[in-house]
Amino acid sequence: MQHRRLARVVLSMLLLASAGCATVHPWQREHLADRIMDPQAVARERAAERHWVETREGAIGGPLGGGGGCACN
């Protein structure tokens, strides 16, 4: 009786684990390789935007660091 229960639990776990697997065709990989799928892309984009704002305003820190466009931090 115990072996059947263990077999059922193992089988259930295998079925749940295999439910997340999928075959991806080559033309579908384009969507999976999109920037939005990369968690680091958001951080890099924010860093680039922060650099752009700092350069544009002429102030280090931009909107968060105080100072103005006159570079008088």
LOMIZA-119254 format. One line per 5 residues: number of its first residue (from 1); their letters; for each residue x, z, y of N, C-alpha, C, O, CB. Coordinates in pm, 1 decimal. Last residue first. Glycine has a CB too. Layout:
NUM	A	X:Z:Y:X:Z:Y:X:Z:Y:X:Z:Y:X:Z:Y  ...
END
This chain:
73	NCACG	2550.0:-800.9:7194.1:2500.3:-707.5:7093.2:2509.2:-568.8:7147.6:2472.4:-473.2:7079.3:2578.3:-718.9:6961.5  2515.2:-1052.6:7350.8:2547.6:-920.0:7402.6:2490.9:-813.4:7310.7:2395.2:-744.2:7345.5:2493.6:-902.1:7545.8  2452.8:-1319.9:7313.2:2563.3:-1261.9:7236.6:2606.7:-1128.8:7294.0:2724.8:-1094.9:7286.8:2681.3:-1357.2:7233.0  2221.2:-1411.7:7413.9:2335.8:-1415.3:7504.2:2460.2:-1357.9:7438.7:2564.3:-1348.4:7503.8:2304.9:-1339.2:7631.8  2012.0:-1370.8:7250.6:2075.5:-1500.7:7241.2:2199.3:-1512.0:7329.5:2273.4:-1610.0:7321.1:1977.3:-1607.9:7277.6
68	GGGGL	2063.2:-1022.3:7179.5:1984.7:-1138.1:7217.6:2062.5:-1265.3:7200.8:2170.1:-1265.0:7141.0:1937.7:-1125.5:7358.9  2030.8:-722.8:6981.7:2102.2:-819.2:7064.1:2013.5:-936.4:7095.4:1902.3:-947.9:7044.0:2229.3:-866.3:6995.5  1950.7:-662.2:6635.1:1941.8:-638.8:6777.0:2020.6:-742.8:6854.5:2070.8:-839.6:6797.3:1990.8:-500.1:6810.4  1942.4:-727.1:6368.6:2057.4:-654.7:6419.1:2052.8:-625.9:6567.6:2147.7:-568.0:6620.3:2179.4:-729.9:6388.7  1722.2:-879.1:6302.5:1728.2:-742.4:6252.9:1839.5:-661.2:6318.3:1831.3:-538.4:6322.9:1747.0:-743.1:6103.5
63	PGGIA	1743.9:-1136.3:6409.4:1625.7:-1058.5:6441.3:1636.1:-912.9:6398.3:1564.6:-829.0:6453.2:1506.3:-1120.7:6377.4  2095.3:-1136.3:6412.8:1971.8:-1209.8:6440.3:1856.3:-1116.8:6472.4:1870.8:-1027.0:6555.3:1935.5:-1297.1:6322.2  2345.8:-1058.5:6335.0:2232.3:-977.0:6296.6:2099.4:-1042.0:6322.9:1999.6:-1005.8:6260.6:2237.6:-848.5:6366.7  2505.2:-1176.1:6616.2:2522.6:-1131.6:6478.3:2407.6:-1038.2:6446.0:2376.8:-947.9:6523.8:2661.3:-1061.2:6456.8  2389.3:-1446.0:6808.8:2398.4:-1301.5:6792.0:2417.5:-1268.8:6645.5:2352.3:-1328.1:6559.6:2273.0:-1231.3:6847.3
58	GERTE	2316.7:-1701.7:6858.1:2444.3:-1657.8:6911.3:2462.8:-1508.5:6900.4:2542.5:-1449.8:6973.7:2457.7:-1699.7:7053.8  2097.6:-1820.1:6753.6:2076.5:-1724.5:6861.7:2207.7:-1680.4:6925.7:2207.7:-1627.1:7036.7:2001.4:-1603.6:6809.9  2217.7:-1985.7:6561.1:2128.5:-2043.0:6661.5:2112.6:-1950.0:6781.1:2114.0:-1994.5:6895.9:1992.0:-2072.9:6600.3  2355.3:-1804.9:6400.3:2428.2:-1909.0:6471.9:2344.6:-1964.6:6586.9:2395.7:-1987.5:6696.5:2468.2:-2021.7:6376.0  2143.6:-1651.5:6301.4:2254.1:-1588.2:6373.6:2330.3:-1690.2:6456.7:2365.6:-1663.3:6571.5:2349.3:-1518.4:6275.9
53	VWHRE	1993.4:-1850.4:6173.9:1935.6:-1777.5:6286.5:2045.4:-1712.1:6368.8:2041.8:-1716.1:6491.8:1835.4:-1671.7:6237.3  2173.7:-1930.5:5972.8:2126.0:-2028.3:6071.1:2070.8:-1957.7:6194.9:2097.7:-1999.4:6307.6:2017.6:-2119.2:6008.9  2196.6:-1694.9:5827.6:2314.9:-1752.3:5891.9:2273.8:-1851.0:6001.0:2333.1:-1853.7:6108.9:2404.9:-1822.3:5787.5  1933.6:-1675.4:5736.4:1987.6:-1569.9:5821.9:2111.2:-1620.6:5897.5:2128.0:-1592.7:6016.2:2023.3:-1444.7:5737.7  1924.3:-1903.3:5574.3:1837.3:-1895.4:5691.1:1886.8:-1789.5:5788.8:1882.9:-1810.2:5910.1:1693.7:-1865.0:5648.6
48	AARER	2110.2:-1830.1:5378.3:2134.4:-1949.5:5459.9:2049.5:-1946.2:5586.3:2097.3:-1982.4:5693.9:2104.6:-2077.2:5379.3  1980.1:-1606.5:5273.4:2113.0:-1591.1:5333.6:2144.9:-1710.4:5423.4:2200.4:-1693.6:5532.0:2221.1:-1576.2:5224.1  1748.2:-1728.0:5172.3:1736.8:-1629.3:5280.4:1870.6:-1608.2:5350.3:1875.0:-1593.6:5472.5:1685.1:-1495.8:5225.6  1863.5:-1887.8:4972.9:1790.7:-1950.8:5083.2:1775.6:-1854.9:5200.6:1788.7:-1895.7:5316.0:1652.7:-1998.4:5036.1  1969.8:-1696.2:4801.9:2059.3:-1790.8:4867.6:1991.3:-1856.3:4987.4:2054.1:-1877.9:5091.0:2106.0:-1897.7:4768.5
43	AVAQP	1732.0:-1570.3:4720.1:1833.9:-1494.0:4790.8:1929.8:-1586.3:4865.6:1967.0:-1558.2:4979.5:1911.1:-1405.7:4693.1  1606.2:-1783.7:4591.0:1541.1:-1721.6:4705.8:1644.0:-1644.1:4788.1:1643.5:-1651.0:4911.0:1426.6:-1628.1:4659.8  1777.5:-1838.4:4378.2:1758.4:-1939.7:4482.1:1696.7:-1878.7:4607.3:1731.7:-1918.0:4718.6:1669.9:-2053.7:4430.3  1772.4:-1651.6:4180.8:1878.3:-1639.1:4280.5:1860.3:-1737.5:4396.1:1922.2:-1720.9:4501.2:2013.8:-1660.6:4215.2  1568.7:-1733.4:4008.9:1547.6:-1614.6:4091.6:1653.6:-1596.9:4200.0:1626.7:-1532.8:4301.6:1544.8:-1492.3:4004.3
38	DMIRD	1452.9:-2050.6:3967.7:1579.0:-1977.2:3974.2:1560.8:-1855.0:4063.6:1539.3:-1870.8:4183.7:1694.0:-2067.9:4027.2  1222.3:-2189.6:3995.6:1240.2:-2120.9:3868.7:1368.8:-2037.8:3865.8:1391.0:-1962.4:3771.1:1241.2:-2221.6:3755.4  1246.9:-2324.6:4231.1:1157.9:-2208.8:4230.8:1170.2:-2127.9:4101.1:1132.6:-2010.7:4097.5:1013.4:-2254.1:4250.6  1402.6:-2544.0:4171.5:1463.4:-2429.6:4241.0:1376.5:-2305.6:4235.6:1427.6:-2193.6:4235.7:1491.1:-2465.0:4385.1  1343.1:-2672.2:3839.6:1312.3:-2666.5:3981.5:1372.3:-2540.4:4043.4:1390.7:-2440.4:3973.9:1160.3:-2670.7:4004.0
33	ALHER	1361.7:-2708.5:3573.8:1487.9:-2693.8:3645.2:1466.5:-2687.5:3795.9:1562.7:-2696.6:3872.1:1581.3:-2808.6:3610.7  1107.5:-2760.5:3491.6:1163.2:-2630.7:3456.8:1294.3:-2604.0:3530.0:1333.5:-2488.5:3546.3:1184.7:-2621.8:3307.0  1074.7:-3023.0:3575.3:993.7:-2918.8:3638.2:1049.4:-2780.0:3609.6:1039.7:-2690.9:3694.0:849.3:-2927.8:3590.1  1255.1:-3154.7:3406.7:1269.5:-3167.4:3552.2:1194.3:-3055.0:3623.5:1244.3:-2998.3:3720.7:1217.7:-3305.2:3600.3  1162.2:-3130.6:3153.8:1269.5:-3040.3:3194.4:1293.5:-3044.9:3344.1:1346.3:-2950.0:3402.0:1397.3:-3074.4:3121.0
28	QWPHV	990.5:-3330.7:3090.9:931.7:-3206.3:3138.8:1038.3:-3109.1:3189.8:1006.0:-3014.8:3262.0:850.6:-3141.1:3027.7  1140.2:-3531.9:2984.1:1081.2:-3557.6:3115.1:1012.4:-3433.1:3171.9:979.4:-3430.8:3290.4:981.2:-3672.4:3105.6  1214.4:-3421.8:2731.5:1314.2:-3444.6:2836.6:1253.5:-3466.5:2974.8:1311.5:-3422.6:3074.0:1398.8:-3563.4:2800.8  980.8:-3163.8:2628.9:1027.1:-3302.2:2629.1:1126.4:-3323.2:2743.3:1123.0:-3249.6:2841.9:907.6:-3400.0:2642.0  1001.1:-2866.8:2457.6:998.9:-2927.4:2590.4:1056.8:-3067.8:2580.4:1167.3:-3087.6:2530.1:1078.4:-2841.3:2693.4
23	TACGA	815.9:-2656.9:2255.6:905.3:-2771.4:2258.7:889.3:-2839.2:2393.8:777.8:-2865.5:2438.7:875.7:-2870.5:2141.4  809.1:-2302.2:2278.0:747.1:-2432.1:2302.2:853.7:-2540.3:2300.4:968.2:-2517.0:2339.3:671.0:-2432.9:2436.8  726.3:-1965.2:2206.7:817.5:-2078.6:2192.9:742.2:-2209.2:2215.3:626.4:-2223.5:2176.2:884.9:-2078.2:2053.7  545.1:-1763.0:2201.7:608.6:-1792.3:2329.3:701.3:-1911.8:2324.0:750.6:-1955.7:2427.9:684.3:-1673.4:2376.2  472.8:-1733.3:1938.3:371.3:-1785.3:2030.3:432.4:-1823.6:2164.8:377.3:-1908.2:2235.2:260.2:-1681.9:2051.1
18	SALLL	668.2:-1605.2:1798.0:668.6:-1751.2:1793.8:566.3:-1812.4:1889.7:573.3:-1931.8:1918.8:641.2:-1798.8:1652.5  601.7:-1338.3:1841.0:727.8:-1389.8:1894.2:727.9:-1542.6:1897.6:782.0:-1602.5:1990.5:845.7:-1338.9:1810.2  359.1:-1318.6:1701.8:362.5:-1295.4:1846.5:489.3:-1352.0:1908.8:484.6:-1407.9:2018.4:351.9:-1146.0:1876.9  450.4:-1371.5:1441.1:351.2:-1459.5:1503.3:349.6:-1442.6:1655.8:339.8:-1540.7:1729.5:211.3:-1431.0:1445.6  623.2:-1155.2:1403.1:674.8:-1291.6:1398.7:578.3:-1389.5:1465.3:620.7:-1479.7:1537.6:700.7:-1333.8:1254.2
13	MSLVV	439.7:-942.5:1416.6:547.3:-951.6:1515.0:605.6:-1092.6:1519.1:634.5:-1144.3:1627.1:657.6:-849.7:1483.4  283.8:-998.8:1189.9:223.1:-998.2:1323.9:329.1:-1011.8:1432.5:309.8:-1085.0:1529.6:142.3:-869.1:1345.6  475.6:-965.6:987.7:412.8:-1096.0:1008.0:349.1:-1105.6:1146.8:359.4:-1208.7:1213.2:307.1:-1121.5:899.6  525.1:-691.1:1018.8:633.3:-787.8:1036.9:576.0:-926.5:1063.2:623.6:-997.2:1152.0:725.6:-790.5:913.2  269.8:-589.7:957.9:330.3:-561.8:1088.8:439.9:-663.6:1117.4:447.4:-717.0:1228.0:387.8:-417.2:1094.0
8	RALRR	238.9:-680.3:695.3:145.0:-722.6:799.4:203.6:-702.6:938.3:188.8:-787.9:1025.8:13.6:-645.9:786.9  446.8:-543.7:568.4:447.0:-689.8:569.1:353.4:-743.7:677.8:385.9:-841.8:744.6:405.3:-744.2:431.0  357.6:-281.5:603.2:483.5:-322.9:664.8:490.6:-474.7:674.0:535.2:-529.0:775.2:603.4:-268.5:585.2  127.7:-294.7:443.2:115.9:-263.2:585.3:241.2:-307.5:660.7:231.8:-364.2:769.6:91.9:-112.3:605.2  243.3:-345.4:196.0:150.4:-442.8:255.3:136.5:-420.3:405.8:134.0:-515.0:484.5:11.9:-433.6:187.4
3	HQM	389.1:-115.4:154.7:459.5:-242.5:165.5:370.3:-349.5:229.4:417.1:-432.9:306.8:507.2:-288.7:27.1  193.3:78.1:125.0:283.5:87.0:239.8:354.9:-45.6:263.4:378.6:-84.3:377.9:386.2:199.0:218.8  82.1:0.0:-118.9:0.0:0.0:0.0:87.0:0.0:126.0:57.0:-70.4:222.5:-93.7:120.6:-0.6
END
